[in-house]
Structures are given as C-alpha cells and as structure tokens.
C-alpha cells in the first residue's frame, strides 16, 4: 500500500514537492512473496518505516487519492541519481533444482503434467511464461540458423511415418537402452545410469559393494557409503578408493553381490537387457501387427527421407542444410532431473549436407561446433557453465566419423546440452537401400553423382530451456533486501516490457499508460500491471525475467516522458515516449 501525507494535513508546506516511492512489503519467505524493495533507482522517496513490517498508519496519513494538484503534491516514478541504491551480489547465494522447479511453478513457467491426478512421470506442461519463452528460443534459433543464412532451408515432417523408415534407420532393432529391475521394490533402472563399486580394504579384504544412481556427486556418495560400511562391520585399516563402473558392464557373477539402490540388499537386481525406447501406436481400424506404427524418437529421419524433395524444389547446392524443429518421443526407463530427461520433448536439428571427401568434414564439423558455442553464449548461456566433450573413437556409433558434445553444468551435475556429429553417409545410404530408390546429389560443376555426407548439430529445446533458467537464476541485494531475479537475455525473456501507471485512479495517467501498452503490444509480449506499489510490481517482473519496466506518472502528463527501469542494474532513466520504442528495439532486437 502507498501512503503519503493527507491532503488536509497542515504539516505540508504549500510548495513542498513530495515524492511517493515504493512502500515496504513484509519480508515473507521467498517461495511465497518477494523481498521488500524500498529501492527505486534514480528516484526521490519519502521513506515510511523502511525496515520490517509496516505498522498501522497514524491519522495524519492516508492512502493516495490524488485529485486536483493545487496542493502541490506530485507523484513521479524517479528520484535523483544520488539516491540510487547499489545492487550487490548475495554473499551466500547457492541454488539447486528445488529452487529452479519452485520458480517455474510459482511464476507459471512449467507445471507437472496431469498434476490434479498426481502427475504423470516424464511429461510436463508449459505455463503462460514458459510457452512464451519456449517459443522465443525456437524463433531465435530459426532466425539465426535458417533465415540469416543463405545455405539453409526448413522442413516440418510428420510425427508418425512409415514403420519402414525406422526399420531402415536401425531404430526398431537397435534403438534401446540397457535396463535392470529390482525384484523386491519392482523399480526399474537404466543400467548405464546405475553405478556400482567394490568396497575393499588396503590389504585386499572385500567388505561388499555399493550402488548409486548417476549424479555429479556420486563419487563422494560412494566414498561415504564405503566408510559407513566399514564402520558398520567394525573393520580396521584404510579403504581403497571406490572405483565406479556402469551396472551395464557388470559381470553376471559379480552382479549378484551388487545391492539394489532401492533396498540396499544384494542379489535383487536382474541382469541388464535391452529396452526399446520407441512408443508404439496403431494406425487404421485394425489393431494387429500390420497397423503398428511409432511416434518418432527423433526428427532427423524425416529430413533424410525428404532430401531429394527438398533439394530439387529449393534448387539448393551442396553444401546446404535442412533444419527442423519438432516433437519427439522416447519411452525413457527413468525420466529424471525435471525437463532434462523426459518422455516427450522438442528438438532443433540440422542436417548439413557436404561433399564426401575426407578433407571436407573436419572443417565443416568445426565450423558448426564454433557456431553453436557462440550462439549459446549470445542468447544468455554463461560461458563458464559450458565446456566440450570429444567422443573417443571407440565410443562413436559405427557409422560416425566424429561427435562432440557441449556439456552444461546443471545443479544436478554436468550433462550433455548440444551435440555436433559427423554422421558420414549412413542415413541416406540406409534409406536408399530400404526404399529401393537412389538418394544422390548431382553435382553440376564436377559432373558426378554421389551420396552426400552429413554434419548434424542437434539440441533439445527443453534442455536448452533448463540451461537458460539455470544461467539466468540469481539472487542479489537491493537496498539491503534480498531479491530473486531471472537475468534472461531480452530476446529470450518471456515478457519484454511491463507497463505501469503510477496510480490507477487518475484517468489521464491510466489512458497514457494504456496507449503505450497497446503500441508495444503490436511488437512484443508485454504486461500491464496496476496491482500494488511500484516496488512490488518491479519485484514480480524481476522474478519473471522481464528486462524493462515503463512507469507513467504525473510528470509524464507535463513533459511526455516516462521512467524506464532496467531489471539487472535497477537503474532508471527518464525518456521521451517518442524515443521509447526505438530504445527498446535496440535493446531487445539489436537494431
């Protein structure tokens, strides 16, 4: 609530100009409210109980209800620069996945699918802010990877296609993960994400085994479990380091000694077996083997089978690429880590076709890796949170010449975010053989025909969404109070601008704010907010990641200026309304 001197108070001199600034909200827990913010950078303020909870107002104070301005009381949205309060890092700032999922639910980014029915594992719904941000990611990727390149075209292939595609590509026979079950708890695990290790004393005595799920801290967890086992068995002597390995590679006789992570008891894990990840469905009126089809597990195959259609109709010449954004589905054994590994997800993939010579693919592979790395940083991924993993030759797929992953340091550990693979000509050759139709490129310059090779940059929209959240999530201190903020790049932010009338009961101010809001709506996703004090409105926008707030006040009626406030620095400046739109365009769009 905003308070100022009552209009009838004799305590106000006729010529005193009093600024009404943000009031102080109670310092409620971060999960349910925003930290109070007395700070409005570049503004004069009349501080009213700036610490703690606000008490009852004395009778000489009342709610602002501005009428005629003859009393000399003016409300504006800025104050002198000398009053600007410094934004400082929070000294104890750390965050985990609970913080990320909390802000996603609280601010309407992501919800658990089927939540009112206790949820549905591996599936998520994107809320009002989430769908805007997700669309921004796809829009910017398409702009930068397709529209701003002369060697790229697009495609949108169907989710369900002929099962023969998946037979030729090897997905029906080989698209599987190793799986183990716990016979006691009935829980199921991916064997390549379940690790085990021998607990052994320095003298060679084996005390037992430990098992744990893959995580960024699993080595520390294994060492702690080994120490606990030694203490429980009352053994003396030093322990050898616990060497962890995948259960997928565990010999069968040793597997009987490995405990289940669910029960802690050895002998309850089944031997690893293949589990096909594709979702089956039925097409047509009959439900038999002839009607079986699959939801696509990746978007790439739709590009390969359309290679000739796209190349001939768009008259492209090698090297060129085909881009696609679309849904994919994988029946993950253990979906986990929020939207990082889910059963329904969206991919942004490029198949970039090149000449087959051995000296071509290394150059193109590096170009695309460099392009992807710079693009990630440009849209707001922190450089210190990403690095590169080059796949060893013995870890490559049988058809691949090279593969490099860009890994991101998530709160749950370091994991793959993006991949750039040199796939050779395996896919086009496989579909040519399976369909009985030639899939070749006719090079007019060299007068020869050949099957092109492929460089494949691929990234999941949902994983990138999560990485951007983790890069943007921050807490700092503003005016002595903690603030929760999402520092999205303006192009990624779900809401670009919030427009505030300083008061909602002054028709001229409201009309001017509405006019600015309507004009901004023609270009951006913007919000109009009249609820609460200015400081509280700023805090709502900070946690939603909105980069700019525009406030219309009494001075706006006189000089046609507004206050524009920047999210990260909280700095404010007065700007002419006519200059506002070009300023925002430069800050958000870069032109």
C-alpha positions, 0 to 999 in steps of 0.5 A: 500500500502507498501512503503519503501525507493527507491532503488536509494535513497542515504539516505540508508546506504549500510548495513542498514537492513530495515524492511517493516511492515504493512502500515496504512489503513484509519480508515473507519467505521467498517461495511465497512473496518477494523481498521488500524493495524500498529501492527505486533507482534514480528516484526521490522517496519519502521513506515510511518505516523502511525496515520490517513490517509496516505498522498501522498508519497514524491519522495524519496519513492516508492512502493516495487519492490524488485529485486536483494538484493545487496542493502541490503534491506530485507523484513521479516514478524517479528520484535523483541519481544520488539516491540510487541504491547499489545492487550487490551480489548475495554473499551466500547465494547457492541454488539447486533444482528445488529452487529452479522447479519452485520458480517455474511453478510459482511464476507459471513457467512449467507445471507437472503434467496431469498434476490434479491426478498426481502427475504423470512421470516424464511429461510436463506442461508449459505455463503462460511464461514458459510457452512464451519463452519456449517459443522465443528460443525456437524463433531465435534459433530459426532466425539465426540458423535458417533465415540469416543464412543463405545455405539453409532451408526448413522442413516440418515432417510428420510425427508418425511415418512409415514403420519402414523408415525406422526399420531402415534407420536401425531404430526398431532393432537397435534403438534401446537402452540397457535396463535392470529391475529390482525384484523386491521394490519392482523399480526399474533402472537404466543400467548405464545410469546405475553405478556400482563399486567394490568396497575393499580394504588396503590389504585386499579384504572385500567388505561388499559393494555399493550402488548409486544412481548417476549424479555429479556427486556420486563419487563422494556418495560412494566414498561415504557409503564405503566408510559407513560400511566399514564402520558398520562391520567394525573393520580396521585399516584404510579403504581403497578408493571406490572405483565406479563402473556402469551396472551395464558392464557388470559381470553376471557373477559379480552382479549378484553381490551388487545391492539394489539402490532401492533396498540396499540388499544384494542379489535383487537386481536382474541382469541388464537387457535391452529396452526399446525406447520407441512408443508404439501406436496403431494406425487404421481400424485394425489393431494387429501387427500390420497397423503398428506404427511409432511416434518418432524418437527423433526428427532427423529421419524425416529430413533424410527421407525428404532430401531429394524433395527438398533439394530439387524444389529449393534448387539448393547446392551442396553444401546446404542444410535442412533444419527442423524443429519438432516433437519427439518421443522416447519411452525413457526407463527413468525420466529424471532431473525435471525437463532434462530427461523426459518422455516427450520433448522438442528438438532443433536439428540440422542436417548439413549436407557436404561433399564426401571427401575426407578433407571436407568434414573436419572443417565443416564439423568445426565450423558448426561446433564454433557456431553453436558455442557462440550462439549459446553464449549470445542468447544468455548461456554463461560461458563458464557453465559450458565446456566440450566433450570429444567422443573417443573413437571407440565410443562413436556409433559405427557409422560416425566419423566424429561427435562432440558434445557441449556439456552444461553444468546443471545443479544436478551435475554436468550433462550433455546440452548440444551435440555436433556429429559427423554422421558420414553417409549412413542415413541416406545410404540406409534409406536408399537401400530400404526404399529401393530408390537412389538418394544422390546429389548431382553435382553440376560443376564436377559432373558426378553423382554421389551420396552426400555426407552429413554434419548434424548439430542437434539440441533439445529445446527443453534442455536448452530451456533448463540451461537458460533458467539455470544461467539466468537464476540469481539472487542479489541485494537491493537496498539491503533486501534480498531479491530473486531475479531471472537475468534472461537475455531480452530476446529470450525473456518471456515478457519484454516490457511491463507497463505501469501507471503510477496510480490507477485512479487518475484517468489521464495517467491510466489512458497514457499508460494504456496507449503505450501498452497497446503500441508495444503490444503490436511488437512484443509480449508485454504486461500491464500491471496496476496491482500494488506499489511500484516496488512490488510490481518491479519485484514480480517482473524481476522474478519473471525475467522481464528486462524493462519496466515503463512507469507513467506518472504525473510528470509524464502528463507535463513533459511526455516522458516516462521512467524506464527501469532496467531489471539487472542494474535497477537503474532508471532513466527518464525518456521521451515516449517518442524515443521509447520504442526505438530504445527498446528495439535496440535493446531487445532486437539489436537494431 
